[in-house]
Amino acid sequence: MTYTSLTLVILAALIHAIWNLLAKTSASAGPVFVLAYSVVASVLYLPWVLYLVFQGDLGLSPVILGVLILSSAVHLAYNLCLQRGYQVADLSVVYPVARGTGPMLSTLGAFVVLGETPVITGIIGLFLVIGGIVMIATQGRLRAFLDRKGQAGVRWGMATGGLIASYTVIDAYAVKALGVAPVVLDWFNNLLRSFLLAPIVLRNPRAAALRMKGHWTTALIVGILSPLSYILVLMALSMDAPLSLVAPMREMSMMIGAVLALVILREPVGTWRLAGSALLLIGVVLLGMS
């Protein structure tokens, strides 16, 4: 992996942690907030997409259009699956399972679908990253995985992780093999999500407006940062950075998020989060050396 690609992925992880921290402060707004920042993203990134259209760089074909639709459908399925998992099980079970299996399955997909060659330091780094994720997210509360509710969380987490891997491999194929511009891929996803959420959220416009009271500025910032973080990842992939290294390296956003939560939200860190962050950092270093 080149230093440019490595810098893009690290910057993407930082931005991802920041926008998730901001989104957490607006969690009470629910789907209305998701619609708001999706619309913001669709509008603000439209000039970039139009510029590519006028430059003739869009290169839409039936195959590319099909991949864009497939990517959007899998992204939407991921959101719905994650939401369902949170409804039937604890976040402390669903989230680490999803974020752990996602990069692992993405890496396997990179080997099988994209023909990437496994590197021993990369494989070790991958498992260190997954271990760090589990330690940060669970903080040692592994008993939560064993009861009936925990097992349901594992199942939904693995399903969510499978969808993460699916859209990651699809999007990597789109930018690597088909030459789809990263901004076009992300913009199409935001646009489709906006159209699908709008009829549901806006059935009661007054209630939606009340939920968004005090959250409009945050929606604007998240609408800028959320697409940017993923576009940077896709740009790294388009520069021939291996997906088998990029997918797990993205998860360093969890470590950054833990630090930001400590500094800004004054959340307790604890031994497990510190140890998990250290493990994750070592894994990222190994991935960067691969």
Wavefront OBJ file of the C-alpha trace (Angstrom):
o trace
v 0.000 0.000 0.000
v 1.383 3.431 -0.938
v 1.734 6.257 1.570
v -0.950 8.208 -0.301
v -3.466 5.376 -0.005
v -2.513 4.832 3.644
v -3.018 8.544 4.374
v -6.429 8.514 2.684
v -7.618 5.532 4.748
v -6.343 7.015 8.037
v -7.950 10.380 7.225
v -11.185 8.565 6.336
v -11.128 6.751 9.695
v -10.650 10.069 11.521
v -13.537 11.705 9.651
v -15.715 8.616 10.181
v -15.134 8.774 13.943
v -15.942 12.511 14.014
v -19.217 12.251 12.107
v -20.338 9.254 14.173
v -19.634 11.224 17.336
v -21.746 14.090 15.996
v -24.510 11.712 14.913
v -24.585 10.239 18.412
v -25.497 13.680 19.793
v -28.537 13.685 17.459
v -29.622 10.073 18.025
v -32.950 11.226 19.465
v -33.998 12.511 16.029
v -33.922 8.957 14.648
v -34.719 8.302 10.956
v -35.563 11.986 10.438
v -31.918 12.835 11.072
v -30.769 10.119 8.642
v -33.059 11.549 5.960
v -31.835 15.086 6.688
v -28.139 14.352 6.299
v -28.784 12.085 3.291
v -30.597 14.939 1.519
v -27.786 17.338 2.472
v -25.230 14.929 1.006
v -27.279 14.437 -2.168
v -27.519 18.208 -2.717
v -23.991 19.257 -1.715
v -22.191 16.571 -3.716
v -24.411 16.983 -6.806
v -22.153 19.683 -8.387
v -19.202 17.277 -8.258
v -21.293 14.578 -9.947
v -22.552 17.049 -12.594
v -18.977 18.153 -13.246
v -18.057 14.549 -14.044
v -21.125 14.307 -16.287
v -20.132 17.402 -18.266
v -16.523 16.212 -18.470
v -17.760 12.945 -19.926
v -16.099 10.979 -17.117
v -19.268 9.359 -15.796
v -19.191 6.513 -18.295
v -22.579 5.025 -17.401
v -23.335 1.666 -18.999
v -25.951 -0.998 -18.244
v -23.349 -2.931 -16.228
v -22.287 0.118 -14.194
v -25.898 1.152 -13.603
v -26.673 -2.371 -12.428
v -23.729 -2.310 -9.998
v -24.835 1.107 -8.668
v -28.347 -0.201 -8.021
v -26.986 -3.409 -6.445
v -24.645 -1.399 -4.197
v -27.488 0.879 -3.086
v -29.751 -2.092 -2.380
v -27.095 -3.830 -0.248
v -26.309 -0.589 1.629
v -30.018 -0.211 2.394
v -30.296 -3.866 3.469
v -27.317 -3.290 5.779
v -29.041 -0.330 7.449
v -32.285 -2.278 7.909
v -30.503 -5.393 9.183
v -28.439 -3.399 11.680
v -31.538 -1.581 12.912
v -33.393 -4.896 13.354
v -30.427 -6.336 15.233
v -30.506 -3.399 17.651
v -34.229 -4.021 18.199
v -33.873 -7.669 19.223
v -30.457 -7.666 20.906
v -27.944 -5.457 22.701
v -25.737 -3.042 20.784
v -22.734 -4.374 22.748
v -23.259 -7.751 21.021
v -24.505 -6.797 17.543
v -21.995 -4.016 16.876
v -18.694 -5.828 17.581
v -19.862 -8.965 15.755
v -20.873 -6.880 12.719
v -17.722 -4.746 12.681
v -15.532 -7.798 13.284
v -17.017 -10.138 10.685
v -17.350 -7.310 8.125
v -13.621 -6.771 7.459
v -12.878 -10.492 7.831
v -15.425 -11.442 5.158
v -14.396 -8.429 3.027
v -10.827 -9.733 3.065
v -11.977 -13.214 2.021
v -14.046 -11.589 -0.736
v -10.961 -9.676 -1.892
v -9.047 -12.946 -2.229
v -11.862 -14.830 -3.988
v -13.583 -12.146 -6.106
v -10.815 -9.615 -6.769
v -7.946 -12.098 -6.910
v -5.782 -10.391 -4.292
v -2.827 -12.330 -2.848
v -2.775 -12.970 0.925
v 0.188 -11.477 2.831
v 1.122 -12.950 6.213
v 1.576 -9.570 7.949
v -1.778 -8.473 6.552
v -3.525 -11.597 7.873
v -1.996 -11.112 11.341
v -2.957 -7.434 11.256
v -6.523 -8.354 10.281
v -6.998 -10.638 13.297
v -5.411 -8.087 15.643
v -7.858 -5.458 14.358
v -10.809 -7.809 14.890
v -9.570 -8.615 18.415
v -9.193 -4.920 19.170
v -12.724 -4.213 17.929
v -14.191 -6.889 20.208
v -12.242 -5.610 23.227
v -13.226 -1.971 22.642
v -16.901 -2.734 22.017
v -17.547 -5.392 24.673
v -15.174 -4.126 27.413
v -14.831 -7.720 28.591
v -18.567 -8.400 28.977
v -18.389 -11.635 26.973
v -21.180 -13.291 28.971
v -23.654 -11.140 27.015
v -22.932 -13.328 23.962
v -24.015 -16.581 25.636
v -27.695 -16.141 26.580
v -30.619 -16.390 24.170
v -30.738 -12.674 23.476
v -26.980 -12.634 22.984
v -27.149 -15.477 20.481
v -29.781 -13.554 18.519
v -27.383 -10.610 18.550
v -24.604 -12.809 17.190
v -26.847 -13.998 14.344
v -27.975 -10.476 13.394
v -24.435 -9.186 13.825
v -23.075 -11.832 11.471
v -25.818 -11.064 8.940
v -24.946 -7.379 9.175
v -21.247 -8.187 8.823
v -22.038 -10.217 5.722
v -23.818 -7.222 4.214
v -20.889 -4.944 5.138
v -18.567 -7.329 3.314
v -20.974 -7.541 0.358
v -21.221 -3.798 -0.258
v -17.497 -3.386 0.391
v -16.565 -5.963 -2.264
v -19.199 -4.619 -4.699
v -18.006 -1.039 -4.256
v -14.348 -2.077 -4.568
v -15.194 -3.890 -7.820
v -17.045 -0.796 -9.061
v -14.126 1.593 -8.536
v -11.308 -0.860 -9.324
v -12.643 -2.888 -12.267
v -15.350 -0.636 -13.732
v -13.720 2.733 -13.050
v -16.779 4.236 -11.326
v -15.933 7.563 -9.689
v -16.093 7.218 -5.871
v -18.264 10.317 -5.486
v -20.810 8.941 -7.993
v -21.083 5.651 -6.117
v -21.635 7.321 -2.736
v -23.947 10.013 -4.147
v -26.174 7.384 -5.764
v -26.485 5.587 -2.412
v -27.474 8.791 -0.589
v -29.967 9.721 -3.289
v -31.705 6.332 -3.202
v -31.794 6.349 0.615
v -33.364 9.815 0.558
v -36.125 8.714 -1.831
v -36.889 5.588 0.190
v -36.924 7.330 3.589
v -38.827 10.463 2.545
v -42.329 8.895 2.250
v -41.937 7.187 5.641
v -40.495 10.133 7.556
v -42.634 12.852 6.008
v -45.996 11.213 6.702
v -46.075 13.571 9.680
v -44.087 16.697 8.685
v -44.801 18.542 11.935
v -43.484 15.702 14.088
v -40.428 15.408 11.812
v -39.700 19.131 12.180
v -39.992 18.887 15.961
v -37.586 15.954 16.067
v -35.037 17.938 14.036
v -35.211 20.999 16.275
v -31.660 21.876 17.272
v -30.145 19.217 14.982
v -30.039 20.983 11.605
v -26.444 22.189 11.941
v -25.311 18.705 12.926
v -27.172 17.234 9.928
v -25.366 19.700 7.653
v -21.943 18.742 9.036
v -22.672 15.007 8.954
v -24.031 15.381 5.408
v -20.609 16.716 4.413
v -18.371 14.408 6.460
v -20.177 11.072 6.094
v -19.850 10.862 2.283
v -16.338 12.316 2.411
v -15.085 9.566 4.724
v -16.332 6.818 2.398
v -15.232 8.627 -0.774
v -11.675 8.756 0.600
v -11.769 4.984 1.182
v -13.040 4.392 -2.354
v -10.340 6.725 -3.712
v -7.688 4.639 -1.940
v -9.175 1.505 -3.524
v -9.249 3.158 -6.963
v -5.494 3.815 -6.529
v -4.975 0.025 -6.357
v -4.820 -0.210 -2.570
v -5.716 -3.848 -1.726
v -9.214 -4.272 -0.298
v -7.855 -7.005 1.999
v -5.822 -4.280 3.759
v -8.171 -1.296 3.433
v -11.274 -3.040 4.866
v -9.769 -3.877 8.291
v -7.740 -0.655 8.415
v -10.973 1.381 8.226
v -11.903 -0.004 11.627
v -9.272 2.136 13.342
v -12.123 4.671 13.490
v -13.286 2.727 16.575
v -10.019 3.541 18.334
v -10.259 7.202 17.319
v -13.906 7.242 18.408
v -12.951 5.894 21.852
v -10.398 8.698 22.261
v -12.877 11.355 21.113
v -15.536 9.960 23.458
v -13.059 10.270 26.327
v -11.979 13.827 25.482
v -15.287 15.325 24.328
v -18.085 13.262 25.899
v -16.107 12.415 29.054
v -16.993 8.733 28.664
v -14.944 6.287 30.772
v -12.289 4.412 28.804
v -11.127 1.591 31.068
v -8.528 -1.144 30.692
v -10.376 -3.108 28.001
v -10.766 -0.122 25.676
v -7.133 0.902 26.165
v -5.893 -2.637 25.504
v -8.230 -2.993 22.526
v -7.035 0.324 21.091
v -3.406 -0.770 21.455
v -4.156 -4.107 19.749
v -6.029 -2.349 16.959
v -3.174 0.127 16.460
v -0.609 -2.680 16.170
v -2.882 -4.392 13.640
v -3.165 -1.211 11.571
v 0.630 -0.792 11.597
v 1.041 -4.363 10.313
v -1.558 -3.736 7.618
v 0.256 -0.573 6.577
v 3.507 -2.541 6.251
v 1.890 -5.181 4.047
l 1 2 3 4 5 6 7 8 9 10 11 12 13 14 15 16 17 18 19 20 21 22 23 24 25 26 27 28 29 30 31 32 33 34 35 36 37 38 39 40 41 42 43 44 45 46 47 48 49 50 51 52 53 54 55 56 57 58 59 60 61 62 63 64 65 66 67 68 69 70 71 72 73 74 75 76 77 78 79 80 81 82 83 84 85 86 87 88 89 90 91 92 93 94 95 96 97 98 99 100 101 102 103 104 105 106 107 108 109 110 111 112 113 114 115 116 117 118 119 120 121 122 123 124 125 126 127 128 129 130 131 132 133 134 135 136 137 138 139 140 141 142 143 144 145 146 147 148 149 150 151 152 153 154 155 156 157 158 159 160 161 162 163 164 165 166 167 168 169 170 171 172 173 174 175 176 177 178 179 180 181 182 183 184 185 186 187 188 189 190 191 192 193 194 195 196 197 198 199 200 201 202 203 204 205 206 207 208 209 210 211 212 213 214 215 216 217 218 219 220 221 222 223 224 225 226 227 228 229 230 231 232 233 234 235 236 237 238 239 240 241 242 243 244 245 246 247 248 249 250 251 252 253 254 255 256 257 258 259 260 261 262 263 264 265 266 267 268 269 270 271 272 273 274 275 276 277 278 279 280 281 282 283 284 285 286 287 288 289 290
